[in-house]
Amino acid sequence: MSQLAFDNSITILIALLVSILLMGLALMPTTLIAGLSGFFLGWQAFPLLVMGYTLATVLGYAWGTGLGGNSLSLILNKYPKAEALIEKKKHNLGELIFFVRLSPVIPFAMSNLLFALMKSGYTKLVIFGTLGMLPRTLFVFFSGTLASSIYSAIMQKSGTGEIVVLIALFGLSVWGIWRFFTKKTKIP
């Protein structure tokens, strides 16, 4: 698949604004945008993707600060373990922000809301949040570019070698997932 041309500054600006709104207002997961960007746009879009989710962080944080009040305590009262963890890590917000962003478990928009309610501040959130998002985003973006290459190889029908490798990797993946879920674990 040939990657889309990204040579018009108006197109770039519109794509950036759309991605900021989609991520910042929790309309589309950042991981999905990263994968699709890698697949359709290639490496030329990676710096714009990083800029997009950094600005989406600012948008999400601003939106979260609008909730204000004692929303955080209302939310955390239902989750005492989370409340204890946040209280323990409150004095080292940079580390907390970094590892929350690194985690694929906590959604981007939820973490924006959490950090807004914790009043972490824009600067810490942008710096540590961007650094925390980079490894995960890079991995998913790279996966998107690989998927695009595999798709191109299949569509070109340049040989059966690529298809055999793809089927073998798919089979290995299915076997690994099956083994993971059927393997008996010993609980001490």
Residue, then its C-alpha position, 0 to 999 in steps of 0.5 A: m500500500s502506498q502511504l498517503a502524501f503529506d505534502n500540503s500544510i493545510t492537510i497536515l494542520i487539519a489532520l493534526l487538529v482532528s487528531i487532537l480533538l479525537m484524543g483530547l476529548a476521548l473520542m478515539p483511543t491514542t493507540l488506535i490513532a498511532g496504529l492507523s497513522g503508522f499504517f496510512l501515513g508512515w514515519q513522516a507522520f510520527p513527529l506530528l502524532v507526538m505533537g498531536y497527543t501532547l496537545a491532546t494532553v493539554l486539551g484533556y487536562a483543561w477539560g478535566t480542570g473544568l470539573g473542579g470541586n472535590s470530584l477526585s475524592l468522590i471518585l476515589n472513595k469508591y476505590p480505596k486502593a487507588e486512593a492510597l496509591i495516589e496519596k502515597k505518590k502525590h509528592n512524586l507526580g512526575e514518576l506517577i505521570f510517567f508510569v500511568r502514561l506508560s501503562p496500556v491499562i489506564p486510558f489516555a482520557m482517564s489519566n488526563l482527568l485524573f491528573a487534572l483533578m490532582k492539579s498536577g500542572y500542565t508542565k509536569l503533565v506535558i513533559f512526563g506524560t509525553l515521555g511516558m507515552l513515547p515507548r508505547t506509541l512508538f511500538v504501536f506506530f511501528s506495528g502500523t508501518l509493519a502491517s502496511s508493509i505486509y499488506s503491500a507485499i500481499m497485494q503485490k503478489s510478488g511471491t509466496g514467500e511473504i505469504v508463507v511467513l505471514i501465515a507462519l507468524f499468524g499460526l505462531s501467534v495463535w499457538g502462543i495465545w492458546r498456550f498462555f490461556t490453557k497453561k496451568t499456573k501453580i499458585p504458591 
